[in-house]
């Protein structure tokens, strides 16, 4: 069978554009779960590999959000095939809890769970966990590496054939096939075993999203899927080659890791329609919201003292934010001589990710080019607004990709690992 795209939908409450909540079609009053439930069912009808929910342990952008593991467990009962990927930070969690939560989600969903392993880049989270300062960048990645080791070790507590279910012999499981972890490291001491049975897909799929040197190394060592922000084909190709090289250097097969850049797509039946949809959202950007988004994404800096129509100031390397995103946005501002206002307007939708505003064919052409020119194994779709933005992609672009033989027309398996070809 020819290689095909992997596609996930990156879900946010109102959509990814910073002004999506102000869009006339955005539902601000319904139960958020009901909104997500309908959208995820739509994504499943389109045969997407997965839906993905990010997370923050502090109020971010003024928009409340549901806790993702609770939400995904409810969605597991509302769907049958689509994968369910959620974020759990290694900075302000404990590995036994995370291992148990995702193992439980995998049981509930019959093997559709994925864990997005992140280190917290939001400095505001620290104060919610009794810390005066956020954990430094290097320390976050040291902890994350050991955290992953503990979680995956706990997921291997039970062999696949551990449960013998022998009623007459009074043996539920074979004790020889149950393993204690007995981990003692720099950050954690965890005895185990995990009190949840082995995952129906072996292990939940591990996703990573780091783009710094430390993040890339961690991804190459631990991840099976990488979500990444790459604004151009050339930068995406450089990232793709670099990550695949690192994966091989870690002793893994290059195809054991899928690289899925974010794609912010505004789709219209004509170019004029797509442009109008995008312009409508851009006109709704509130300067304070745009500035807050930029400050957070460029490394947790307060930019309010600088003139909006002046240049981006020189900023020190962030100690508690995303260094890769800071570099990306700084390069963008300097390369195109953008003012602060122009920069936040540029990232208000895609937030530094690949952005396409165009027709069905134009969006499909770009996805095909990235896929065939070794820039992506698939995409993490960032709908500009809900419900319309995602529905446009599902009803217009997905059928075109299917017509080209680039995407499935029916699920071939029932687990996330099978959907991704892992």
C-alpha atoms as one frame of an Amber mdcrd trajectory, in Angstrom:
protein
   0.000   0.000   0.000   1.314   3.478  -0.897   2.389   5.765   1.926  -0.447
   8.010   3.112  -0.805  11.121   5.235  -1.474  11.041   8.953  -3.901  13.773
  10.010  -4.898  14.885  13.503  -7.211  17.726  14.509  -5.726  20.041  17.143
  -8.812  21.079  19.135  -9.237  24.363  20.986 -12.379  25.664  22.657 -13.186
  28.361  20.096 -10.561  27.636  17.454  -6.922  28.632  17.036  -7.296  32.221
  15.955  -6.861  34.524  18.932 -10.134  36.282  17.984 -12.089  33.088  17.216
 -14.305  33.595  20.268 -15.629  36.809  18.679 -16.576  35.127  15.394 -20.353
  35.382  14.720 -20.705  31.593  14.413 -18.811  30.756  17.600 -21.001  29.210
  20.294 -20.058  30.717  23.652 -22.919  29.357  25.747 -23.244  25.623  25.058
 -21.565  23.005  27.216 -17.996  22.837  25.832 -18.092  19.051  25.902 -21.113
  18.998  23.598 -19.291  21.269  21.143 -16.211  19.030  21.161 -18.282  15.857
  21.007 -19.925  16.918  17.743 -16.675  18.091  16.209 -14.810  14.911  17.143
 -17.610  12.773  15.703 -17.297  14.782  12.488 -13.541  14.162  12.484 -14.140
  10.445  12.962 -16.544  10.341  10.012 -13.724  11.865   7.950 -11.400   9.043
   9.174  -8.837  11.319  10.849  -6.119   9.533  12.780  -6.714  11.426  16.009
  -7.895  14.499  17.828  -5.441  16.310  20.057  -5.991  18.481  23.124  -3.225
  20.649  24.520  -3.233  21.701  28.158  -2.104  24.399  30.541  -2.161  24.290
  34.321  -2.896  28.016  34.503  -5.439  30.319  32.884  -4.029  31.030  29.426
  -5.286  33.697  27.061  -8.303  34.343  29.258 -10.073  31.194  28.016 -11.021
  28.465  30.546 -10.363  24.902  29.354 -11.470  21.413  30.351  -8.929  19.025
  31.848  -7.960  16.847  28.851  -7.900  13.351  30.393 -11.422  13.778  31.751
 -12.566  15.174  28.411 -10.908  12.409  26.385 -12.425   9.708  28.575 -15.878
  11.116  27.857 -15.058  11.332  24.143 -13.882   7.718  24.192 -17.419   6.705
  25.086 -18.793   8.893  22.277 -16.596   7.524  19.477 -15.344   4.187  18.161
 -12.197   4.574  16.051 -10.542   7.974  16.213  -7.367   8.344  18.297  -7.425
  10.433  21.479  -4.248  12.379  22.287  -3.911  14.573  25.361  -1.182  16.622
  26.981   0.232  15.962  30.435   3.242  17.978  31.508   6.227  16.287  33.124
   7.017  19.462  35.071   4.029  19.574  37.436   2.826  15.971  37.469   3.999
  12.650  38.895   4.819   9.744  36.550   2.733   7.126  38.348  -0.367   9.296
  38.015   0.246  10.022  34.323   0.978   6.369  33.559  -2.236   5.327  35.294
  -4.371   7.973  33.605  -3.270   7.163  30.066  -3.348   3.410  30.660  -6.933
   3.841  31.868  -7.844   5.977  28.833  -6.365   3.295  26.605  -8.472   0.610
  28.283 -11.636   2.712  28.074 -11.069   3.476  24.376  -9.891  -0.029  23.317
  -6.416   1.167  22.385  -6.824   4.723  21.090  -4.820   6.752  23.635  -1.809
   8.974  23.032   0.234  10.970  25.556   1.669  14.316  24.464   4.752  14.576
  26.667   5.656  18.212  27.272   7.716  20.286  29.654   5.722  23.286  30.871
   6.616  26.505  29.049   3.999  28.644  30.828   5.674  30.362  33.772   2.271
  31.107  35.331   1.889  27.417  36.181   4.615  27.565  38.822   2.546  29.614
  41.265  -0.231  27.023  41.146   2.156  24.386  42.487   3.791  26.237  45.356
   6.795  27.553  43.425   8.020  31.146  43.347   9.841  30.536  40.064   9.291
  28.315  37.048  11.629  25.339  36.605  14.609  26.225  34.394  14.732  24.923
  30.812  17.565  22.377  31.247  16.126  21.030  34.500  12.711  20.573  32.873
  14.210  18.352  30.188  16.278  16.318  32.657  13.105  15.615  34.596  11.157
  14.858  31.418  13.628  12.218  30.258  13.429  10.346  33.557   9.662  10.884
  33.720   9.270   9.126  30.346  11.478   6.272  31.523   9.288   5.730  34.577
   5.970   5.991  32.703   6.940   3.531  29.982   8.416   1.203  32.584   5.116
   1.239  34.467   3.204   0.564  31.233   5.281  -2.604  30.936   4.271  -3.841
  34.399   2.044  -6.502  32.882   3.023  -8.884  30.089   0.493  -9.211  27.297
  -0.434 -12.724  28.452  -0.322 -12.040  32.205  -4.032 -12.667  32.810  -4.858
 -16.383  32.682  -8.435 -15.964  34.028  -8.437 -19.457  35.524 -11.579 -19.567
  37.679 -11.293 -23.229  38.627  -7.637 -22.942  39.535  -8.237 -19.658  41.374
  -5.580 -17.860  39.341  -6.539 -14.512  37.856  -3.021 -13.754  36.586   0.408
 -15.370  36.468   2.599 -13.612  39.082   5.686 -14.343  36.968   4.280 -12.065
  34.270   3.822  -9.083  36.576   6.885  -6.873  37.064   7.736  -4.305  39.728
   9.628  -1.303  38.434  11.737  -0.434  41.504  12.958   2.789  39.904  15.289
   5.090  41.810  16.679   8.085  39.963  17.570  11.747  40.319  13.959  12.944
  40.345  11.760   9.944  41.116  11.544   6.821  43.256   8.704   4.614  42.017
   8.208   1.015  43.084   5.358  -0.107  40.839   3.803  -2.161  39.442   1.067
  -0.151  37.727  -2.408  -1.098  38.923  -3.903  -0.888  35.407  -3.609  -3.786
  32.961  -1.444  -3.595  29.865  -2.581  -1.282  27.078  -4.685  -2.889  24.327
  -2.184  -1.427  21.806   0.885  -2.483  23.820   1.547   1.047  25.044  -0.235
   4.355  24.497   1.432   6.326  21.700   3.978   8.897  22.922   3.865  12.328
  21.262   6.389  15.129  21.745   6.466  18.763  20.664   9.879  20.165  21.608
  11.861  22.097  18.999  14.918  23.242  20.967  18.109  21.177  20.966  17.041
  19.520  24.204  13.532  19.016  22.833  14.765  17.446  19.597  17.011  15.048
  21.451  14.180  14.071  23.782  11.858  13.523  20.810  14.379  11.353  18.995
  14.854   9.262  22.118  11.260   8.940  23.307   8.617  10.012  20.791   6.597
   8.157  18.181   4.931  11.318  16.866   6.340  14.857  16.831   4.099  17.911
  16.607   6.120  20.891  15.402   5.765  24.515  14.288   7.457  25.085  10.917
   6.458  28.165   8.884   7.998  27.252   5.514   8.744  24.187   3.415  12.508
  24.723   3.650  12.495  25.000   7.448  10.217  21.971   7.691  12.580  19.945
   5.502  15.542  20.923   7.680  13.659  19.911  10.820  12.459  16.646   9.231
  15.977  15.627   8.180  17.433  16.573  11.552  14.880  14.630  13.597  15.062
  11.541  11.377  18.874  11.611  11.638  18.708  11.830  15.427  16.209   8.958
  15.567  18.594   6.715  13.621  21.508   7.775  15.846  19.451   6.629  18.842
  19.280   3.160  17.284  15.706   3.448  16.048  14.251   3.088  12.565  13.515
   6.434  10.880   9.925   5.395  10.168   9.304   4.660  13.866   8.613   8.374
  14.372   5.985  10.432  12.513   6.598  14.159  12.032   3.347  16.147  11.889
   3.712  19.942  11.593   0.830  22.168  12.603  -1.240  23.522   9.697  -3.478
  26.563  10.135  -5.779  26.354   7.116  -8.498  28.810   6.140 -10.377  27.103
   3.303 -12.775  28.584   0.761 -14.389  27.350  -2.431 -12.685  30.315  -4.088
  -9.607  32.310  -3.126 -11.790  35.350  -2.505 -13.974  33.385  -0.085 -10.922
  32.150   1.845  -9.460  35.667   1.980 -12.755  37.051   3.273 -12.943  34.418
   6.019  -9.421  35.229   7.159  -9.945  39.000   6.977 -13.071  38.678   9.116
 -11.057  37.035  11.904  -8.114  39.432  11.581 -10.450  42.406  11.957 -11.612
  41.042  15.317  -8.136  40.973  16.929  -8.077  43.023  20.115  -4.612  44.631
  20.541  -4.293  43.572  24.187  -5.068  39.967  23.272  -2.656  39.990  20.347
   0.120  41.476  22.472  -0.473  38.990  25.299  -0.342  36.089  22.842   2.935
  37.318  21.369   4.512  37.945  24.774   3.620  34.477  25.993   4.758  32.726
  22.825   8.040  34.586  22.497   9.191  33.417  25.915   6.892  34.799  28.644
   7.922  38.456  28.218   5.797  41.526  28.967   5.886  43.662  25.804   3.314
  46.244  26.945   5.942  48.969  27.474   6.984  48.952  23.814   5.139  50.831
  21.022   2.934  48.514  18.964   4.067  50.093  15.725   7.749  49.937  16.638
  10.187  47.060  16.116  10.383  43.966  18.275  12.973  44.713  21.007  16.017
  42.539  21.496  15.059  39.985  24.123  17.293  37.721  26.193  17.012  34.000
  25.676  13.961  32.801  27.554  14.630  30.786  30.692  11.095  29.518  31.210
   9.433  29.566  27.777   9.806  27.775  24.441  13.232  28.600  23.056  12.462
  27.161  19.628   9.333  29.301  19.293  11.201  32.385  20.510  13.808  31.870
  17.787  11.150  31.251  15.144   9.252  34.461  15.961  12.409  36.561  16.292
  13.631  35.345  12.892  10.233  36.141  11.380  10.175  39.682  12.781  13.749
  40.461  11.771  13.559  38.759   8.389  10.493  40.741   7.307  11.125  43.885
   9.368   7.790  43.494  11.189   6.509  45.774  13.925   5.132  44.301  17.126
   1.590  44.819  15.823   2.395  43.188  12.481   4.035  40.262  14.249   1.082
  39.521  16.526  -1.270  39.888  13.577   0.883  37.401  11.662   0.737  34.778
  14.425  -2.831  35.469  15.612  -4.078  32.385  13.780  -1.229  29.977  13.092
   0.873  31.037  16.099   4.064  30.412  14.135   2.816  27.300  12.324   2.465
  26.771   8.580  -0.445  28.899   7.380  -2.463  28.524   4.173  -5.386  30.742
   3.194  -6.807  29.382  -0.029  -9.015  27.065  -2.017  -9.527  23.358  -1.428
  -7.021  22.581  -4.162  -4.459  25.076  -2.869  -4.510  23.614   0.646  -4.319
  20.045  -0.693  -1.465  21.039  -3.031   0.578  22.413  -0.130  -0.069  19.344
   2.024   0.927  17.060  -0.846   4.098  19.041  -1.525   5.236  18.896   2.098
   4.400  15.187   2.294   6.186  14.222  -0.924   9.222  16.475  -0.393  10.189
  15.090   3.038   8.889  17.925   5.162   6.043  16.031   6.873   4.571  12.592
   7.447   1.239  14.236   8.163  -0.306  17.317   9.741  -1.871  18.533  12.962
  -4.786  20.624  11.678  -5.401  23.895  13.527  -8.930  25.046  12.699  -9.222
  28.848  12.747 -12.630  28.682  14.449 -15.152  26.110  15.646 -17.317  24.750
  14.249 -16.953  26.293  10.783 -13.177  26.193  10.405 -12.822  22.482  11.093
 -15.943  21.583   9.120 -14.490  23.405   6.091 -11.376  21.242   6.241 -13.282
  17.998   6.786 -15.852  18.566   4.046 -13.622  20.236   1.444  -9.974  19.237
   1.865 -10.256  15.660   3.149 -12.305  14.450   0.121  -9.733  16.056  -2.194
  -6.869  14.270  -0.396  -8.822  11.016  -0.648  -9.393  11.599  -4.377  -5.622
  11.953  -4.793  -4.969   8.720  -2.903  -3.156  10.580  -0.132  -5.572   9.764
   2.703  -7.701   6.814   3.749 -11.386   6.496   2.916 -11.995   4.020   5.758
 -10.172   2.970   8.919  -8.083  -0.189   8.465  -7.697  -0.852  12.191  -9.119
   0.105  15.550  -6.108   1.483  17.489  -4.255   4.768  17.265  -1.008   2.875
  16.740  -2.566   1.087  13.743  -3.936   4.334  12.255  -0.454   5.879  12.407
   1.268   2.800  10.997   3.442   2.400  14.094
